[in-house]
Amino acid sequence: MATTPSDSSPTDGGIAGIAGLSETPRGERLHIALLGRRNAGKSSLINALAHQEVAITSSIPGTTTDPVYKAMEILPIGPVVLIDTAGLDDEGILGEERVRKSLSVLDKTDIAVLVVDALTGWGTWEDTLLVRLNNRAIPTVLVLNKSDLVGEPAQVRTATPGSSREHPPWIPVSAYQGRGIDLLKEALIQLGASTREEPSLMGDLVSTGDTVVLVAPIDRSAPKGRLILPQVQAIRDLLDHRAQALVVQETELASALNTLQTAPRLVVTDSQVFKIVNELTPPHISLTSFSILFARYKGNLSQLVSGAKAIENLKPGDQVLIAEACTHHRTDDDIGTVKIPRWLEQKVGGPLSYTWVSGGTLPENLDSFKLVIHCGACMLNRRQMLSRLERIRRAGVPVANYGVTIAYLHGILERVLSPFPQVLAVLQSASTPSGSPHTLSGKPEAPAQTQTQIRT
């Protein structure tokens, strides 16, 4: 039996990321990937955009190995992440692995910058990459680097194979001389404005002056002196929409509700105390969780709700994948490795076989699992989470997230989806084989579990 992962569990089911005081979380930044062949000047271009030596540059092809991430601001877009990648024409066993890692960046790429060496021109490598980008509907900027070493851009071999295929206009730049960098930034700003249309965390649920009660348990897994990232983002989102946030622990919820002269528009709780908060919150007050809010904000809540229905079909011995997007120190009552497995097995009536993954990738054998349960994804950007969900869907495997799973197992999923009528309809339209609510009783120890851990 493998040892339980030594990462730590923040509250609300693996939503890690302790909030900083000034930095925008990576998951909230626009991800801009620079892609191209070796020695096209991607690293030099990163440095020119960042106005500092962020990436190592060299005339030796293949200097960049693993993707390099640089957080910066591009006004008026705001906070972005520039991703430097290895050359897509890298060779050998290690080269193939570098290419694989570079292509995996596409899962999180909001805007692609395809960098072409003006001395080399366009070729089959660029054609293949552009097809990949078009298939994924990733907005793309074509950059002709080292343009200072050639004549007019029109004289360079820049026609895409097939000639009739539409492609973005070329932007001639010289990362070495700093020429064309402003034009590139303008193109990124234009694309950034159109790609930042994301659903609001709570903006469509509240109006100016509304009060929202946020229930934030302080237990051993809570970071000392800080709130976890989803709690901080919820507070900021309410402030952005001129609403009021009242933050309490579950032990103070009843008194807080009695103190308010007007009922709050919404109560948002950590999923781990769902049962207590559900009992304390009057039925006429809407209730949901941070994890469910993030499921809607970062991914596809309807898909995750549909996936929770698959719990009804689980049998002892079935394989379940529990995926978290980050690594953290786990406690002995961890939500992902202890609590959710215990609740699942109470429902199923026997032990299940678990695989846990932490980090940026999912296992290749997704189709071997009966169910995937994902964390709240606060550390992922929206495109990356949607890419994960699409990959799981293609494998034919149902997927739910922590908050949806916990609410379903405690028989309160319908209530916590009440703020989202369209998603609630998805749940209500699905038949329940047992014809009865799904509840848990007692707190028996979890049966022995088959455990596998993959650390990425």
C-alpha positions as CSV (number, residue, x, y, z in Angstrom):
1,M,0.0,0.0,0.0
2,A,1.4,3.3,-1.0
3,T,1.7,6.0,1.6
4,T,-0.8,8.8,1.8
5,P,0.5,12.0,0.0
6,S,2.3,14.3,2.4
7,D,0.7,17.4,0.9
8,S,-1.6,19.4,3.1
9,S,-5.2,20.0,2.7
10,P,-6.6,23.4,2.8
11,T,-10.2,23.8,3.6
12,D,-12.9,23.4,0.9
13,G,-11.5,20.3,-0.6
14,G,-8.0,20.9,-1.9
15,I,-8.5,24.5,-2.8
16,A,-5.0,25.6,-1.9
17,G,-3.2,28.8,-2.7
18,I,-2.7,31.0,0.4
19,A,-3.7,34.5,-0.6
20,G,-0.8,37.0,-1.0
21,L,-1.2,40.6,-0.1
22,S,-0.5,42.2,-3.4
23,E,-0.1,39.7,-6.2
24,T,-2.8,38.5,-8.5
25,P,-3.1,34.7,-8.4
26,R,-1.7,32.9,-11.5
27,G,-5.1,31.3,-12.1
28,E,-6.6,34.8,-12.5
29,R,-4.0,36.0,-15.0
30,L,-4.2,35.9,-18.8
31,H,-1.8,33.2,-20.0
32,I,0.2,34.1,-23.1
33,A,2.4,31.4,-24.5
34,L,5.3,32.0,-26.9
35,L,5.8,29.0,-29.3
36,G,8.0,28.2,-32.2
37,R,11.1,26.4,-33.3
38,R,14.4,26.4,-31.6
39,N,16.4,29.6,-31.8
40,A,13.4,31.6,-33.2
41,G,14.0,34.1,-30.4
42,K,11.2,33.2,-28.0
43,S,13.3,33.8,-24.9
44,S,14.6,37.1,-26.2
45,L,11.1,38.2,-27.0
46,I,10.0,37.3,-23.5
47,N,12.8,39.5,-22.1
48,A,11.8,42.4,-24.5
49,L,8.2,42.2,-23.4
50,A,9.1,42.0,-19.7
51,H,11.9,44.7,-20.0
52,Q,14.2,42.4,-17.9
53,E,16.3,39.3,-18.3
54,V,13.6,36.8,-17.4
55,A,14.7,33.9,-19.7
56,I,18.1,32.6,-20.5
57,T,19.1,33.4,-24.1
58,S,21.8,31.8,-26.2
59,S,22.6,31.3,-29.9
60,I,22.8,27.6,-29.1
61,P,19.5,25.9,-30.1
62,G,17.5,24.3,-27.4
63,T,18.6,26.5,-24.5
64,T,15.0,26.6,-23.1
65,T,14.0,23.2,-21.7
66,D,11.0,23.3,-19.4
67,P,8.4,26.0,-19.8
68,V,9.3,29.2,-18.0
69,Y,6.5,31.4,-16.4
70,K,6.9,35.1,-15.9
71,A,4.1,37.1,-14.2
72,M,3.8,40.7,-15.3
73,E,1.4,43.5,-16.1
74,I,0.4,44.6,-19.6
75,L,-1.8,47.6,-19.4
76,P,-4.7,47.9,-20.0
77,I,-5.1,44.1,-20.0
78,G,-3.8,43.9,-16.5
79,P,-2.0,40.9,-14.9
80,V,-0.7,38.2,-17.4
81,V,1.6,35.2,-17.4
82,L,4.2,35.0,-20.2
83,I,5.2,31.4,-20.9
84,D,8.5,30.6,-22.6
85,T,8.6,27.2,-24.2
86,A,11.2,24.8,-25.7
87,G,11.5,24.6,-29.5
88,L,9.0,22.4,-31.2
89,D,11.6,21.0,-33.5
90,D,13.7,19.6,-30.7
91,E,15.3,16.2,-31.3
92,G,16.2,13.1,-29.4
93,I,14.6,11.4,-26.5
94,L,14.9,14.5,-24.2
95,G,13.9,16.7,-27.1
96,E,10.7,14.8,-27.6
97,E,9.9,15.2,-23.9
98,R,10.6,18.9,-24.1
99,V,8.2,19.2,-27.1
100,R,5.5,17.3,-25.1
101,K,5.8,19.7,-22.2
102,S,5.7,22.7,-24.6
103,L,2.5,21.3,-26.2
104,S,0.9,20.7,-22.8
105,V,1.1,24.4,-22.3
106,L,-1.7,24.8,-24.8
107,D,-4.2,23.5,-22.2
108,K,-3.8,26.7,-20.3
109,T,-3.0,29.2,-23.1
110,D,-5.4,32.1,-23.6
111,I,-3.3,33.7,-26.3
112,A,-0.6,32.1,-28.4
113,V,2.4,34.0,-29.9
114,L,3.8,31.9,-32.8
115,V,7.4,33.1,-33.3
116,V,9.0,32.6,-36.6
117,D,12.7,33.2,-37.4
118,A,12.7,35.7,-40.4
119,L,15.9,34.0,-41.7
120,T,14.3,30.6,-41.7
121,G,10.8,31.5,-42.7
122,W,7.6,29.5,-42.5
123,G,7.7,25.7,-42.7
124,T,5.9,22.5,-41.8
125,W,6.6,23.0,-38.1
126,E,4.7,26.3,-38.1
127,D,1.9,24.9,-40.2
128,T,1.3,21.9,-37.8
129,L,1.4,24.2,-34.8
130,L,-1.1,26.7,-36.4
131,V,-3.5,23.8,-37.1
132,R,-3.3,22.8,-33.4
133,L,-4.0,26.4,-32.3
134,N,-6.9,26.7,-34.7
135,N,-8.4,23.4,-33.6
136,R,-8.3,24.6,-30.0
137,A,-9.7,28.1,-31.0
138,I,-6.7,29.8,-29.3
139,P,-6.3,33.4,-30.5
140,T,-2.9,33.6,-32.2
141,V,-0.4,36.4,-33.1
142,L,2.2,35.6,-35.7
143,V,5.5,37.3,-35.0
144,L,8.3,37.6,-37.5
145,N,11.4,37.9,-35.3
146,K,14.9,39.0,-36.3
147,S,13.2,41.2,-38.9
148,D,16.2,43.6,-38.6
149,L,18.3,40.9,-40.4
150,V,16.2,40.8,-43.6
151,G,14.5,43.2,-46.0
152,E,10.9,44.0,-46.0
153,P,8.6,41.4,-44.4
154,A,6.9,40.8,-47.7
155,Q,10.2,39.4,-49.0
156,V,10.4,36.7,-46.4
157,R,8.8,33.2,-46.9
158,T,5.8,33.9,-44.7
159,A,3.0,32.3,-46.6
160,T,1.2,29.5,-44.7
161,P,1.1,26.2,-46.5
162,G,-2.2,25.8,-48.3
163,S,-2.0,29.6,-49.0
164,S,-5.8,29.8,-48.8
165,R,-6.0,29.2,-45.1
166,E,-6.8,32.4,-43.2
167,H,-4.2,33.4,-40.6
168,P,-3.5,36.5,-38.5
169,P,-1.4,39.3,-39.9
170,W,2.3,39.2,-39.4
171,I,4.0,41.5,-36.8
172,P,7.6,42.1,-37.7
173,V,9.8,42.6,-34.6
174,S,13.4,42.6,-33.5
175,A,13.7,41.4,-30.0
176,Y,17.4,42.3,-30.1
177,Q,16.7,46.0,-31.1
178,G,13.4,46.3,-29.3
179,R,11.6,47.1,-32.6
180,G,8.0,46.2,-33.1
181,I,7.5,45.3,-29.4
182,D,4.8,48.0,-29.0
183,L,2.9,46.7,-32.0
184,L,3.0,43.2,-30.5
185,K,1.7,44.6,-27.2
186,E,-1.1,46.3,-29.0
187,A,-2.1,43.1,-30.7
188,L,-2.0,41.3,-27.3
189,I,-4.2,44.0,-25.8
190,Q,-6.8,43.7,-28.5
191,L,-6.9,39.9,-28.2
192,G,-6.8,40.1,-24.4
193,A,-9.9,42.3,-24.3
194,S,-11.9,39.7,-26.2
195,T,-10.7,36.7,-24.3
196,R,-11.2,38.0,-20.7
197,E,-15.0,37.6,-20.9
198,E,-15.3,35.1,-18.0
199,P,-18.3,34.5,-15.8
200,S,-18.3,36.4,-12.5
201,L,-17.8,34.6,-9.3
202,M,-20.9,36.2,-7.7
203,G,-21.6,39.4,-9.6
204,D,-24.8,38.0,-11.2
205,L,-26.1,36.7,-7.9
206,V,-25.9,40.0,-5.9
207,S,-26.9,43.6,-6.2
208,T,-25.5,46.8,-4.7
209,G,-25.9,46.8,-1.0
210,D,-26.6,43.1,-0.6
211,T,-25.0,41.2,2.3
212,V,-23.4,37.8,1.7
213,V,-22.3,35.7,4.6
214,L,-19.1,33.8,4.0
215,V,-18.5,30.8,6.4
216,A,-14.7,30.2,6.8
217,P,-13.8,27.5,9.3
218,I,-10.5,28.0,11.1
219,D,-9.1,24.5,11.8
220,R,-5.7,22.9,11.7
221,S,-5.5,23.1,8.0
222,A,-6.2,26.8,7.8
223,P,-3.1,28.9,7.2
224,K,-2.0,30.8,10.3
225,G,-2.9,34.5,10.0
226,R,-4.4,34.2,6.5
227,L,-7.4,33.2,4.5
228,I,-7.3,30.7,1.6
229,L,-7.4,32.0,-1.9
230,P,-11.1,31.3,-2.7
231,Q,-12.2,33.2,0.5
232,V,-10.1,36.2,-0.5
233,Q,-11.4,36.1,-4.1
234,A,-15.0,35.9,-2.9
235,I,-14.5,39.0,-0.6
236,R,-12.9,40.9,-3.5
237,D,-15.6,39.9,-5.9
238,L,-18.3,41.2,-3.5
239,L,-16.5,44.5,-3.0
240,D,-16.2,44.8,-6.8
241,H,-20.0,44.6,-7.1
242,R,-20.7,46.9,-4.2
243,A,-22.0,44.2,-1.9
244,Q,-21.1,43.5,1.7
245,A,-19.2,40.5,3.0
246,L,-19.8,39.2,6.5
247,V,-17.1,36.6,7.3
248,V,-17.7,34.2,10.2
249,Q,-16.9,30.7,11.4
250,E,-19.6,28.1,11.4
251,T,-19.8,28.4,15.2
252,E,-20.8,32.1,14.9
253,L,-23.2,31.7,11.9
254,A,-26.4,31.5,13.9
255,S,-25.7,34.6,15.9
256,A,-24.6,36.4,12.8
257,L,-27.9,35.6,11.0
258,N,-29.9,36.7,14.0
259,T,-27.9,40.0,14.2
260,L,-28.7,41.0,10.6
261,Q,-31.8,43.1,10.3
262,T,-32.3,42.0,6.7
263,A,-31.7,38.4,5.5
264,P,-28.5,38.0,3.5
265,R,-28.8,37.4,-0.2
266,L,-26.6,34.4,0.0
267,V,-24.6,32.2,2.4
268,V,-21.4,30.7,1.0
269,T,-19.7,28.0,3.1
270,D,-16.7,25.8,3.0
271,S,-17.8,22.4,1.8
272,Q,-16.5,20.5,4.8
273,V,-19.0,22.1,7.1
274,F,-22.0,21.8,4.7
275,K,-24.1,19.7,7.1
276,I,-23.8,22.2,10.0
277,V,-24.3,25.3,7.8
278,N,-27.3,23.7,6.1
279,E,-29.0,23.1,9.4
280,L,-28.3,26.6,10.7
281,T,-29.3,28.5,7.5
282,P,-33.1,29.0,7.2
283,P,-34.6,27.5,4.0
284,H,-35.6,30.9,2.6
285,I,-31.9,31.9,2.4
286,S,-29.9,30.7,-0.6
287,L,-26.9,28.5,0.3
288,T,-23.9,27.4,-1.8
289,S,-20.2,26.7,-1.3
290,F,-16.9,28.3,-2.4
291,S,-16.2,25.1,-4.4
292,I,-19.4,25.2,-6.3
293,L,-18.9,28.9,-7.1
294,F,-15.5,28.1,-8.5
295,A,-16.9,25.1,-10.4
296,R,-19.1,27.6,-12.3
297,Y,-16.4,30.3,-12.5
298,K,-13.6,28.1,-13.7
299,G,-15.3,25.2,-15.5
300,N,-18.6,23.7,-16.3
301,L,-20.9,23.3,-13.3
302,S,-23.6,21.4,-15.3
303,Q,-21.0,18.7,-16.3
304,L,-19.9,18.4,-12.7
305,V,-23.4,18.1,-11.4
306,S,-24.2,15.4,-14.0
307,G,-21.1,13.6,-13.0
308,A,-22.2,13.4,-9.3
309,K,-25.1,11.2,-10.4
310,A,-22.5,8.5,-11.3
311,I,-21.9,8.0,-7.6
312,E,-25.2,6.0,-7.6
313,N,-23.6,3.5,-9.9
314,L,-20.3,3.0,-8.0
315,K,-19.7,-0.5,-6.6
316,P,-17.0,-1.7,-4.1
317,G,-13.7,-2.1,-5.8
318,D,-14.4,0.5,-8.5
319,Q,-11.5,2.8,-9.4
320,V,-11.9,6.5,-8.5
321,L,-9.5,9.3,-9.5
322,I,-9.2,12.2,-7.0
323,A,-7.4,15.1,-8.7
324,E,-6.0,18.3,-7.2
325,A,-4.4,21.1,-9.1
326,C,-1.8,21.9,-6.5
327,T,0.3,20.3,-3.8
328,H,0.0,21.1,-0.2
329,H,0.7,19.6,3.3
330,R,-2.1,17.2,4.3
331,T,-3.5,16.7,7.7
332,D,-4.7,13.4,9.2
333,D,-8.3,14.3,8.4
334,D,-7.6,15.6,4.8
335,I,-10.7,16.3,2.6
336,G,-9.3,14.6,-0.5
337,T,-7.6,11.5,1.0
338,V,-9.7,10.9,4.1
339,K,-13.1,12.6,4.3
340,I,-14.4,12.2,0.7
341,P,-13.3,8.6,0.5
342,R,-15.0,7.9,3.9
343,W,-18.2,9.5,2.7
344,L,-18.1,7.7,-0.7
345,E,-17.6,4.3,0.9
346,Q,-20.5,4.9,3.4
347,K,-22.6,5.5,0.3
348,V,-21.3,2.6,-1.7
349,G,-21.1,0.1,1.2
350,G,-17.5,-1.0,0.7
351,P,-14.0,0.0,-0.1
352,L,-13.1,1.7,-3.4
353,S,-9.7,1.8,-5.2
354,Y,-8.3,5.3,-5.3
355,T,-5.7,7.1,-7.3
356,W,-4.6,10.6,-6.2
357,V,-2.9,13.1,-8.5
358,S,-1.5,16.4,-7.6
359,G,-0.2,19.1,-9.9
360,G,-0.6,20.1,-13.5
361,T,-1.3,16.9,-15.4
362,L,-3.9,14.0,-15.4
363,P,-3.0,10.4,-15.9
364,E,-3.1,8.9,-19.4
365,N,-5.4,6.0,-18.5
366,L,-8.5,8.1,-17.7
367,D,-10.8,5.6,-19.2
368,S,-9.9,3.1,-16.5
369,F,-11.8,5.1,-13.9
370,K,-15.4,5.0,-13.0
371,L,-15.4,8.5,-11.6
372,V,-13.1,11.5,-11.4
373,I,-13.5,13.9,-8.5
374,H,-11.6,17.2,-9.0
375,C,-10.7,20.0,-6.6
376,G,-12.1,23.5,-6.8
377,A,-9.4,24.5,-9.3
378,C,-8.7,27.9,-7.8
379,M,-5.0,27.5,-8.9
380,L,-6.0,26.8,-12.6
381,N,-7.1,29.3,-15.1
382,R,-10.5,28.8,-16.8
383,R,-9.1,27.5,-20.1
384,Q,-6.9,24.9,-18.3
385,M,-9.9,23.6,-16.2
386,L,-12.1,23.5,-19.3
387,S,-9.4,21.5,-21.1
388,R,-9.2,19.0,-18.3
389,L,-13.0,18.6,-18.2
390,E,-13.0,18.1,-22.0
391,R,-10.3,15.5,-21.8
392,I,-12.2,13.6,-19.1
393,R,-15.4,13.9,-21.2
394,R,-13.7,12.4,-24.2
395,A,-12.5,9.5,-22.1
396,G,-16.2,8.8,-21.3
397,V,-15.8,9.2,-17.6
398,P,-18.1,11.2,-15.3
399,V,-16.5,14.0,-13.3
400,A,-17.6,16.0,-10.2
401,N,-15.8,18.4,-8.0
402,Y,-15.3,18.4,-4.2
403,G,-18.2,20.8,-3.4
404,V,-20.7,19.1,-5.7
405,T,-19.7,15.6,-4.4
406,I,-20.0,16.5,-0.8
407,A,-23.3,18.2,-1.2
408,Y,-24.6,15.2,-3.2
409,L,-23.5,12.7,-0.5
410,H,-25.1,14.8,2.2
411,G,-28.4,15.1,0.3
412,I,-28.3,18.9,0.0
413,L,-27.1,19.3,-3.6
414,E,-30.5,20.5,-4.8
415,R,-30.5,23.2,-2.1
416,V,-27.0,24.5,-2.8
417,L,-27.7,24.7,-6.5
418,S,-30.8,26.9,-5.9
419,P,-28.9,30.1,-6.9
420,F,-28.3,28.5,-10.3
421,P,-31.7,27.6,-11.8
422,Q,-30.4,26.3,-15.1
423,V,-27.9,24.0,-13.4
424,L,-30.6,22.9,-10.9
425,A,-32.8,21.8,-13.9
426,V,-29.9,19.5,-15.0
427,L,-30.0,17.8,-11.6
428,Q,-33.8,17.6,-11.5
429,S,-34.1,16.2,-15.0
430,A,-31.8,13.2,-14.1
431,S,-33.6,10.3,-12.6
432,T,-32.6,8.9,-9.3
433,P,-32.4,5.1,-9.4
434,S,-33.1,4.7,-5.7
435,G,-35.9,7.3,-5.7
436,S,-34.7,8.6,-2.4
437,P,-32.4,11.3,-1.1
438,H,-28.8,10.5,-0.6
439,T,-27.7,11.0,3.0
440,L,-25.1,9.8,5.3
441,S,-25.6,8.5,8.8
442,G,-23.1,8.1,11.6
443,K,-19.3,8.4,11.3
444,P,-17.8,4.9,11.0
445,E,-14.2,4.5,10.2
446,A,-13.4,4.3,6.5
447,P,-12.9,0.7,5.2
448,A,-9.4,-0.2,4.0
449,Q,-8.5,1.6,0.8
450,T,-6.3,0.7,-2.1
451,Q,-4.2,3.8,-2.6
452,T,-2.1,4.9,-5.5
453,Q,-0.4,8.3,-5.7
454,I,0.9,10.1,-8.7
455,R,2.8,13.3,-8.1
456,T,3.2,15.6,-11.1
